[in-house]
Amino acid sequence: MRCLLCRAASERVAVHREREVYLCGVCDLAFLHPRHHVTDADARAEYLLHDNTMGCEGYVRMFEEKIATIEEHCKGISSVIDVGCGPGPVLVELLRRRGYDVVGYDPMFFPDADLGRSYDCVVSTEVFEHFTDPAAELVKVDRLVRQGGYLAAMTLLHVEGADFSKWWYLNMPSHVVFYSAKTFEWIAAEYGYTLVHSDDTRFVILRK
């Protein structure tokens, strides 16, 4: 099986709820076999079950923490695009309140954003794990980051020796690709970025 990101040969390492999990020996991407990908309709229905609104205090607090990290490590930014903002673009609203020029984009819920320009910072929270074709999606994301700009991605990182057969992050049907710190190092080298910040758990910031 070829890796969905770097196209290197990958090995099947686990079965999670009858779904095959592969791991790339080059970029360290873990991923489900494409036969296990859900339909767009099923993914949309899944997203709508989440209480991702301004009324959810924990959700808002999580974004406040991420904004603080972005402001610490991404100096001089003014324009931001939230890629995969979902049906309730909370992060967009929070950033606008701080004076940023913000655009929310989501292919299912907000498909009309201006993708023909570049931004100082591209933020994507809990989205990368949904990419059925991460190689193609990363090309699209990269085009949105201006030279000298930042890519801030939030997705749960897998660690060496992870037991994917029991990993809870695979419980959501639309979670199909999984990154490690090593994967983001590969992405940085491949696309011309440097690593600015990583909490080694779920939040990474790269500078182009």
Secondary structure, DSSP 8 states (H G I E B T S, - for coil): -B-TTT--BEEEEEEETTEEEEEETTT--EEE-GGG---HHHHHHHHTTS--STT-HHHHHHHHHHHHHHHHHSTT--EEEEET--SS-HHHHHHHHTT-EEEEEBTTTBTTS--SS-EEEEEEES-GGG-SSHHHHHHHHHHHEEEEEEEEEE-----TT--TTT-GGG-STT--EE--HHHHHHHHHHHT-EEEEE-SSSEEEEE-
